[in-house]
Each structure stands twice: as C-alpha cells, then as structure tokens.
Amino acid sequence: MRPTNPRKRAFDLEQYEKKQKKQIEHLLEKQKEFLSEWKALKKAFETESDAFEKKRIAYKMQSLERRIEMAKEELKKKGYKDNRGRPKKEAGTTYKEQRVKFTAHLLPETIAYLKALKEKGVIPDISSFLDELVRHHKNETE
C-alpha cells in the first residue's frame, strides 16, 4: 500500500469542494428554471378554456413540481441549506420565555398616567417601566 501525499489529498479535497459548489450552483439554476416555467404554465392554465388543453398543462405542471422537489432533495443531499427568511431565535431568548404574564388591578388614574407617559415617550413601555420600578425598590430595601 502506497502512502498518500498530504498535498495531493488537500488538492483532492479542494477539487471535491469546487465540484460540489458547481453542482449546487447548477442545481439552483435548474430549480429556478423549473420554477419560472411552472409559473408560466400556471398563468396559461388560468387563461385556458379548452378542457383538453387544461389537462395537458396540468400534467406538465405536475411533472415540473416533481422535478422541483427532486432538485430540492439533491440540494439537500449536497449539503445546501436555504437560509431565506427571518432567523430563528435561540431557546430562552424570546420575550415570552423571559417573562411571566401577570394581571394586576390598577386604579384607572394610574393606568391613564402610565399610558400618558408612554405616549409622551418618557417610558418605552409599561412593562419595562414596572420592571425598573420594582428593581429600584428592591435595591433600596436590601
């Protein structure tokens, strides 16, 4: 058994990564083409009045949908991840997970005063103001 040259191995890995990248780009391009063709067929389907022609277009659309799904699966196998949209928050960092809902019965004058402070921009929101008030009171008493 021959010992492998580390430089050759690095070169092979580099070539492999380039090949993977090209394949991913090619698959993305194919997926885009299929999608644009599907959209054109959808418009044609909506405007078509002949039943036979509608059936033929529907069959082509189903075929394209399968091709799009196959392209997505191939992309997934190649390690491509679609990162569109808003990123998900990590566990424990969402507002709801950090806070506990609590109902308090306040006087109508107090609520009106808090709402007025919020409208004037003195406080960002009522919840954070109450949190800060409790924190300040806690520091004074301890």
MDTraj code that builds the backbone (N, CA, C; nanometers):
import mdtraj as md
import numpy as np

residues = "MET ARG PRO THR ASN PRO ARG LYS ARG ALA PHE ASP LEU GLU GLN TYR GLU LYS LYS GLN LYS LYS GLN ILE GLU HIS LEU LEU GLU LYS GLN LYS GLU PHE LEU SER GLU TRP LYS ALA LEU LYS LYS ALA PHE GLU THR GLU SER ASP ALA PHE GLU LYS LYS ARG ILE ALA TYR LYS MET GLN SER LEU GLU ARG ARG ILE GLU MET ALA LYS GLU GLU LEU LYS LYS LYS GLY TYR LYS ASP ASN ARG GLY ARG PRO LYS LYS GLU ALA GLY THR THR TYR LYS GLU GLN ARG VAL LYS PHE THR ALA HIS LEU LEU PRO GLU THR ILE ALA TYR LEU LYS ALA LEU LYS GLU LYS GLY VAL ILE PRO ASP ILE SER SER PHE LEU ASP GLU LEU VAL ARG HIS HIS LYS ASN GLU THR GLU".split()
xyz = np.array([
    [0.0837, -0.1177, 0.0000],
    [0.0000, 0.0000, 0.0000],
    [0.0883, 0.1242, 0.0000],
    [0.0606, 0.2168, -0.0919],
    [0.1394, 0.3383, -0.1036],
    [0.0943, 0.4439, -0.0040],
    [0.1881, 0.5145, 0.0578],
    [0.1466, 0.6245, 0.1458],
    [0.0934, 0.7401, 0.0606],
    [-0.0128, 0.8040, 0.1089],
    [-0.0713, 0.9142, 0.0326],
    [0.0008, 1.0436, 0.0647],
    [0.0175, 1.1227, -0.0368],
    [0.0836, 1.2516, -0.0235],
    [-0.0166, 1.3513, 0.0364],
    [0.0183, 1.4204, 0.1472],
    [-0.0765, 1.5146, 0.2091],
    [-0.1139, 1.6292, 0.1158],
    [-0.0202, 1.6735, 0.0311],
    [-0.0514, 1.7816, -0.0626],
    [-0.1561, 1.7362, -0.1636],
    [-0.1383, 1.6143, -0.2126],
    [-0.2330, 1.5608, -0.3103],
    [-0.3711, 1.5455, -0.2465],
    [-0.3735, 1.5017, -0.1213],
    [-0.5004, 1.4855, -0.0516],
    [-0.5703, 1.6207, -0.0358],
    [-0.4940, 1.7253, -0.0013],
    [-0.5509, 1.8591, 0.0130],
    [-0.6032, 1.9079, -0.1214],
    [-0.5283, 1.8784, -0.2276],
    [-0.5702, 1.9187, -0.3615],
    [-0.6993, 1.8472, -0.3998],
    [-0.7054, 1.7171, -0.3693],
    [-0.8259, 1.6400, -0.3995],
    [-0.9467, 1.6957, -0.3242],
    [-0.9268, 1.7309, -0.1981],
    [-1.0346, 1.7874, -0.1179],
    [-1.0800, 1.9209, -0.1766],
    [-0.9840, 2.0013, -0.2189],
    [-1.0141, 2.1304, -0.2796],
    [-1.0952, 2.1107, -0.4079],
    [-1.0504, 2.0157, -0.4902],
    [-1.1199, 1.9859, -0.6155],
    [-1.2620, 1.9369, -0.5867],
    [-1.2750, 1.8526, -0.4846],
    [-1.4054, 1.7987, -0.4473],
    [-1.4997, 1.9115, -0.4045],
    [-1.4484, 2.0050, -0.3237],
    [-1.5310, 2.1167, -0.2771],
    [-1.5735, 2.2051, -0.3935],
    [-1.4817, 2.2298, -0.4871],
    [-1.5156, 2.3100, -0.6052],
    [-1.6238, 2.2408, -0.6877],
    [-1.6083, 2.1092, -0.7034],
    [-1.7055, 2.0318, -0.7803],
    [-1.8431, 2.0381, -0.7134],
    [-1.8453, 2.0232, -0.5811],
    [-1.9707, 2.0301, -0.5062],
    [-2.0365, 2.1668, -0.5243],
    [-1.9552, 2.2717, -0.5169],
    [-2.0060, 2.4078, -0.5310],
    [-2.0681, 2.4281, -0.6694],
    [-1.9992, 2.3785, -0.7722],
    [-2.0510, 2.3900, -0.9088],
    [-2.1816, 2.3128, -0.9241],
    [-2.1867, 2.1942, -0.8655],
    [-2.3083, 2.1139, -0.8743],
    [-2.4249, 2.1834, -0.8044],
    [-2.3978, 2.2444, -0.6899],
    [-2.5024, 2.3170, -0.6168],
    [-2.5513, 2.4348, -0.6999],
    [-2.4581, 2.5107, -0.7595],
    [-2.4970, 2.6238, -0.8440],
    [-2.5813, 2.5764, -0.9619],
    [-2.5406, 2.4654, -1.0223],
    [-2.6144, 2.4102, -1.1361],
    [-2.7557, 2.3687, -1.0940],
    [-2.7665, 2.3025, -0.9794],
    [-2.8976, 2.2595, -0.9309],
    [-2.9867, 2.3788, -0.8970],
    [-2.9283, 2.4829, -0.8391],
    [-3.0060, 2.6034, -0.8081],
    [-3.0581, 2.6676, -0.9363],
    [-2.9743, 2.6701, -1.0383],
    [-3.0142, 2.7271, -1.1669],
    [-3.1274, 2.6447, -1.2291],
    [-3.1145, 2.5112, -1.2238],
    [-3.2193, 2.4238, -1.2759],
    [-3.3505, 2.4463, -1.2008],
    [-3.3401, 2.4582, -1.0695],
    [-3.4596, 2.4787, -0.9879],
    [-3.5278, 2.6104, -1.0255],
    [-3.4477, 2.7144, -1.0479],
    [-3.5025, 2.8440, -1.0890],
    [-3.5734, 2.8337, -1.2238],
    [-3.5106, 2.7629, -1.3175],
    [-3.5710, 2.7445, -1.4499],
    [-3.7034, 2.6697, -1.4392],
    [-3.7050, 2.5615, -1.3621],
    [-3.8274, 2.4843, -1.3446],
    [-3.9372, 2.5705, -1.2833],
    [-3.9010, 2.6507, -1.1855],
    [-3.9991, 2.7345, -1.1172],
    [-4.0565, 2.8400, -1.2113],
    [-3.9705, 2.9040, -1.2903],
    [-4.0205, 3.0056, -1.3839],
    [-4.1095, 2.9412, -1.4902],
    [-4.0721, 2.8228, -1.5362],
    [-4.1540, 2.7506, -1.6342],
    [-4.2881, 2.7123, -1.5722],
    [-4.2870, 2.6698, -1.4446],
    [-4.4097, 2.6331, -1.3750],
    [-4.5027, 2.7536, -1.3613],
    [-4.4443, 2.8707, -1.3302],
    [-4.5258, 2.9924, -1.3170],
    [-4.5903, 3.0300, -1.4498],
    [-4.5140, 3.0164, -1.5592],
    [-4.5692, 3.0459, -1.6914],
    [-4.6838, 2.9502, -1.7244],
    [-4.6662, 2.8230, -1.6911],
    [-4.7726, 2.7249, -1.7153],
    [-4.8956, 2.7537, -1.6297],
    [-4.8736, 2.8015, -1.5089],
    [-4.9863, 2.8330, -1.4208],
    [-5.0705, 2.9457, -1.4807],
    [-5.0018, 3.0481, -1.5344],
    [-5.0747, 3.1578, -1.5995],
    [-5.1519, 3.1058, -1.7205],
    [-5.0863, 3.0188, -1.7988],
    [-5.1524, 2.9622, -1.9166],
    [-5.2724, 2.8774, -1.8752],
    [-5.2593, 2.8050, -1.7653],
    [-5.3676, 2.7204, -1.7154],
    [-5.4884, 2.8048, -1.6762],
    [-5.4623, 2.9193, -1.6117],
    [-5.5715, 3.0057, -1.5664],
    [-5.6452, 3.0706, -1.6831],
    [-5.5732, 3.0993, -1.7920],
    [-5.6368, 3.1669, -1.9052],
    [-5.6975, 3.0691, -2.0063],
    [-5.6577, 2.9434, -2.0023],
    [-5.7041, 2.8434, -2.0998],
    [-5.8493, 2.8057, -2.0732],
    [-5.9267, 2.7878, -2.1811],
    [-6.0669, 2.7497, -2.1663],
    [-6.0934, 2.6068, -2.2145],
    [-6.0094, 2.5542, -2.3008],
    [-6.0265, 2.4189, -2.3539],
    [-5.9905, 2.3160, -2.2459],
    [-6.0785, 2.2204, -2.2218],
    [-6.0592, 2.1208, -2.1161],
    [-5.9400, 2.0303, -2.1451],
    [-5.9254, 1.9882, -2.2709],
    [-5.8140, 1.9006, -2.3070],
    [-5.6808, 1.9718, -2.2861],
    [-5.6747, 2.0970, -2.3272],
    [-5.5507, 2.1755, -2.3124],
    [-5.5198, 2.1985, -2.1640],
    [-5.6239, 2.2219, -2.0841],
    [-5.6048, 2.2398, -1.9394],
    [-5.5463, 2.1137, -1.8768],
    [-5.5959, 1.9991, -1.9210],
    [-5.5475, 1.8719, -1.8684],
    [-5.4003, 1.8521, -1.9035],
    [-5.3638, 1.8873, -2.0263],
    [-5.2252, 1.8740, -2.0712],
    [-5.1338, 1.9663, -1.9903],
    [-5.1785, 2.0895, -1.9676],
    [-5.0991, 2.1863, -1.8904],
    [-5.0863, 2.1397, -1.7454],
    [-5.1949, 2.0867, -1.6888],
    [-5.1917, 2.0378, -1.5504],
    [-5.0910, 1.9240, -1.5368],
    [-5.0872, 1.8359, -1.6363],
    [-4.9912, 1.7250, -1.6332],
    [-4.8476, 1.7778, -1.6372],
    [-4.8228, 1.8772, -1.7232],
    [-4.6887, 1.9371, -1.7310],
    [-4.6516, 2.0036, -1.5988],
    [-4.7500, 2.0699, -1.5362],
    [-4.7238, 2.1363, -1.4081],
    [-4.6871, 2.0341, -1.3008],
    [-4.7575, 1.9216, -1.2975],
    [-4.7261, 1.8168, -1.2001],
    [-4.5861, 1.7617, -1.2226],
    [-4.5510, 1.7450, -1.3491],
    [-4.4173, 1.6960, -1.3828],
    [-4.3106, 1.7942, -1.3346],
    [-4.3352, 1.9231, -1.3563],
    [-4.2395, 2.0249, -1.3109],
    [-4.2313, 2.0297, -1.1588],
    [-4.3447, 2.0115, -1.0911],
    [-4.3434, 2.0098, -0.9444],
    [-4.2557, 1.8960, -0.8928],
    [-4.2664, 1.7795, -0.9576],
    [-4.1818, 1.6662, -0.9182],
    [-4.0344, 1.6981, -0.9428],
    [-4.0051, 1.7623, -1.0556],
    [-3.8664, 1.7988, -1.0860],
    [-3.8120, 1.8983, -0.9842],
    [-3.8950, 1.9950, -0.9445],
    [-3.8529, 2.0942, -0.8443],
    [-3.8226, 2.0243, -0.7125],
    [-3.9100, 1.9318, -0.6719],
    [-3.8880, 1.8574, -0.5474],
    [-3.7608, 1.7733, -0.5546],
    [-3.7372, 1.7115, -0.6711],
    [-3.6157, 1.6318, -0.6876],
    [-3.4917, 1.7203, -0.6777],
    [-3.4980, 1.8398, -0.7361],
    [-3.3849, 1.9327, -0.7282],
    [-3.3610, 1.9741, -0.5832],
    [-3.4697, 1.9974, -0.5081],
    [-3.4562, 2.0327, -0.3661],
    [-3.3899, 1.9200, -0.2879],
    [-3.4313, 1.7971, -0.3157],
    [-3.3728, 1.6813, -0.2474],
    [-3.2246, 1.6675, -0.2800],
    [-3.1895, 1.6865, -0.4064],
    [-3.0484, 1.6791, -0.4468],
    [-2.9669, 1.7867, -0.3761],
    [-3.0237, 1.9072, -0.3678],
    [-2.9545, 2.0160, -0.2978],
    [-2.9330, 1.9805, -0.1514],
    [-3.0345, 1.9195, -0.0909],
    [-3.0227, 1.8798, 0.0496],
    [-2.9130, 1.7751, 0.0666],
    [-2.9055, 1.6802, -0.0287],
    [-2.8016, 1.5769, -0.0235],
    [-2.6624, 1.6369, -0.0380],
    [-2.6521, 1.7429, -0.1176],
    [-2.5222, 1.8075, -0.1406],
    [-2.4814, 1.8968, -0.0230],
    [-2.5736, 1.9178, 0.0721],
    [-2.5403, 1.9970, 0.1904],
    [-2.5837, 2.1416, 0.1814],
    [-2.6687, 2.1747, 0.0855],
    [-2.7159, 2.3130, 0.0702],
    [-2.8331, 2.3373, 0.1639],
    [-2.8282, 2.4512, 0.2340],
    [-2.9384, 2.4895, 0.3219],
    [-2.9932, 2.6228, 0.2747],
    [-3.1243, 2.6308, 0.2643],
    [-3.1901, 2.7535, 0.2218],
    [-3.2085, 2.8425, 0.3443],
    [-3.1399, 2.9552, 0.3483],
    [-3.1417, 3.0417, 0.4665],
    [-3.2261, 3.1666, 0.4455],
    [-3.3330, 3.1526, 0.3689],
    [-3.4182, 3.2692, 0.3484],
    [-3.5082, 3.2896, 0.4696],
    [-3.5560, 3.4117, 0.4854],
    [-3.6492, 3.4412, 0.5931],
    [-3.5795, 3.4884, 0.7191],
    [-3.6591, 3.5186, 0.8168],
    [-3.6078, 3.5697, 0.9435],
    [-3.5431, 3.4565, 1.0227],
    [-3.4235, 3.4807, 1.0768],
    [-3.3578, 3.3746, 1.1540],
    [-3.4328, 3.3464, 1.2845],
    [-3.4317, 3.2218, 1.3241],
    [-3.4992, 3.1809, 1.4472],
    [-3.4165, 3.2227, 1.5683],
    [-3.4874, 3.2606, 1.6749],
    [-3.4182, 3.2969, 1.7986],
    [-3.3786, 3.1708, 1.8734],
    [-3.2709, 3.1824, 1.9496],
    [-3.2275, 3.0687, 2.0305],
    [-3.3228, 3.0498, 2.1474],
    [-3.3262, 2.9283, 2.1986],
    [-3.4149, 2.8968, 2.3102],
    [-3.3771, 2.9812, 2.4317],
    [-3.4777, 3.0363, 2.4961],
    [-3.4538, 3.1153, 2.6166],
    [-3.4293, 3.2626, 2.5905],
    [-3.4273, 3.3050, 2.4650],
    [-3.4008, 3.4461, 2.4362],
    [-3.5254, 3.5200, 2.3893],
    [-3.6356, 3.4490, 2.3711],
    [-3.7561, 3.5178, 2.3269],
    [-3.8197, 3.5916, 2.4444],
    [-3.8942, 3.6949, 2.4128],
    [-3.9584, 3.7776, 2.5144],
    [-4.0509, 3.6924, 2.6007],
    [-4.1262, 3.6051, 2.5372],
    [-4.2233, 3.5238, 2.6092],
    [-4.1565, 3.4280, 2.7077],
    [-4.0404, 3.3762, 2.6725],
    [-3.9706, 3.2823, 2.7607],
    [-3.9037, 3.3534, 2.8779],
    [-3.8731, 3.4797, 2.8622],
    [-3.8058, 3.5540, 2.9683],
    [-3.9038, 3.6191, 3.0656],
    [-4.0288, 3.6306, 3.0267],
    [-4.1275, 3.6994, 3.1084],
    [-4.2385, 3.6036, 3.1516],
    [-4.3071, 3.6433, 3.2584],
    [-4.4229, 3.5691, 3.3066],
    [-4.5406, 3.6648, 3.3028],
    [-4.6509, 3.6193, 3.2434],
    [-4.7678, 3.7052, 3.2345],
    [-4.8324, 3.7153, 3.3719],
    [-4.8670, 3.8384, 3.4088],
    [-4.9238, 3.8643, 3.5402],
    [-5.0288, 3.9732, 3.5244],
    [-5.1449, 3.9510, 3.5790],
    [-5.2509, 4.0504, 3.5712],
    [-5.2560, 4.1257, 3.7031],
    [-5.2541, 4.2576, 3.6931],
    [-5.2615, 4.3409, 3.8131],
    [-5.3816, 4.4342, 3.8001],
    [-5.4460, 4.4586, 3.9107],
    [-5.5593, 4.5508, 3.9119],
    [-5.5096, 4.6860, 3.9606],
    [-5.4997, 4.7801, 3.8671],
    [-5.4526, 4.9142, 3.8996],
    [-5.5696, 5.0111, 3.8938],
    [-5.5515, 5.1231, 3.9609],
    [-5.6534, 5.2268, 3.9568],
    [-5.6594, 5.2864, 3.8164],
    [-5.7773, 5.3279, 3.7727],
    [-5.7894, 5.3864, 3.6384],
    [-5.6991, 5.5086, 3.6183],
    [-5.6790, 5.5875, 3.7249],
    [-5.5923, 5.7057, 3.7139],
    [-5.4477, 5.6630, 3.6895],
    [-5.4065, 5.5546, 3.7561],
    [-5.2694, 5.5050, 3.7409],
    [-5.2466, 5.4558, 3.5984],
    [-5.3414, 5.3829, 3.5462],
    [-5.3292, 5.3319, 3.4092],
    [-5.3258, 5.4481, 3.3106],
    [-5.4116, 5.5465, 3.3315],
    [-5.4142, 5.6630, 3.2424],
    [-5.2808, 5.7367, 3.2481],
    [-5.2236, 5.7495, 3.3687],
    [-5.0943, 5.8170, 3.3842],
    [-4.9831, 5.7400, 3.3126],
    [-4.9817, 5.6076, 3.3288],
    [-4.8803, 5.5249, 3.2621],
    [-4.8928, 5.5342, 3.1102],
    [-5.0162, 5.5318, 3.0595],
    [-5.0367, 5.5437, 2.9146],
    [-4.9910, 5.6801, 2.8639],
    [-5.0153, 5.7847, 2.9441],
    [-4.9720, 5.9193, 2.9051],
    [-4.8196, 5.9271, 2.9006],
    [-4.7527, 5.8655, 2.9993],
    [-4.6058, 5.8632, 2.9994],
    [-4.5523, 5.7911, 2.8755],
    [-4.6192, 5.6828, 2.8393],
    [-4.5755, 5.6071, 2.7223],
    [-4.5954, 5.6884, 2.5948],
    [-4.7086, 5.7559, 2.5825],
    [-4.7362, 5.8372, 2.4633],
    [-4.6382, 5.9526, 2.4498],
    [-4.5987, 6.0115, 2.5631],
    [-4.5025, 6.1230, 2.5600],
    [-4.3617, 6.0752, 2.5281],
    [-4.3388, 5.9467, 2.5451],
    [-4.2059, 5.8923, 2.5178],
    [-4.1148, 5.8939, 2.6385],
    [-4.1691, 5.9201, 2.7568],
    [-4.0901, 5.9214, 2.8797],
    [-4.0473, 5.7791, 2.9146],
    [-4.1374, 5.6835, 2.8925],
    [-4.1047, 5.5425, 2.9161],
    [-4.1252, 5.4660, 2.7850],
    [-4.0409, 5.3645, 2.7596],
    [-4.0565, 5.2891, 2.6339],
    [-4.1832, 5.2033, 2.6318],
    [-4.2106, 5.1346, 2.7415],
    [-4.3358, 5.0609, 2.7558],
    [-4.3640, 5.0389, 2.9039],
    [-4.4875, 5.0074, 2.9334],
    [-4.5323, 4.9980, 3.0722],
    [-4.4649, 4.8817, 3.1452],
    [-4.4498, 4.7685, 3.0789],
    [-4.3893, 4.6510, 3.1431],
    [-4.2465, 4.6789, 3.1871],
    [-4.1671, 4.7376, 3.0977],
    [-4.0275, 4.7650, 3.1341],
    [-4.0201, 4.8712, 3.2440],
    [-4.1139, 4.9672, 3.2437],
    [-4.1170, 5.0688, 3.3488],
    [-4.1451, 5.0043, 3.4843],
    [-4.2417, 4.9133, 3.4875],
    [-4.2738, 4.8453, 3.6132],
    [-4.1583, 4.7561, 3.6582],
    [-4.0914, 4.6887, 3.5631],
    [-3.9735, 4.6079, 3.5975],
    [-3.8662, 4.6946, 3.6621],
    [-3.8405, 4.8104, 3.6026],
    [-3.7378, 4.9022, 3.6542],
    [-3.7784, 4.9562, 3.7913],
    [-3.9054, 4.9875, 3.8090],
    [-3.9558, 5.0379, 3.9368],
    [-3.9367, 4.9332, 4.0468],
    [-3.9689, 4.8087, 4.0175],
    [-3.9522, 4.7009, 4.1155],
    [-3.8043, 4.6805, 4.1456],
    [-3.7190, 4.6826, 4.0430],
    [-3.5750, 4.6655, 4.0623],
    [-3.5195, 4.7781, 4.1507],
    [-3.5631, 4.9009, 4.1264],
    [-3.5177, 5.0161, 4.2056],
    [-3.5635, 5.0008, 4.3511],
    [-3.6888, 4.9611, 4.3712],
    [-3.7422, 4.9430, 4.5060],
    [-3.6692, 4.8291, 4.5780],
    [-3.6384, 4.7236, 4.5050],
    [-3.5682, 4.6089, 4.5615],
    [-3.4285, 4.6488, 4.6084],
    [-3.3579, 4.7295, 4.5281],
    [-3.2233, 4.7756, 4.5646],
    [-3.2260, 4.8654, 4.6880],
    [-3.3301, 4.9469, 4.7029],
    [-3.3404, 5.0359, 4.8187],
    [-3.3674, 4.9579, 4.9468],
    [-3.4480, 4.8537, 4.9381],
    [-3.4856, 4.7792, 5.0585],
    [-3.3782, 4.6805, 5.1025],
    [-3.2913, 4.6410, 5.0134],
    [-3.1875, 4.5434, 5.0507],
    [-3.0625, 4.6093, 5.0983],
])
top = md.Topology()
chain = top.add_chain()
for i, resn in enumerate(residues, 1):
    res = top.add_residue(resn, chain, resSeq=i)
    for name in ("N", "CA", "C"):
        top.add_atom(name, md.element.get_by_symbol(name[0]), res)
traj = md.Trajectory(xyz[None], top)
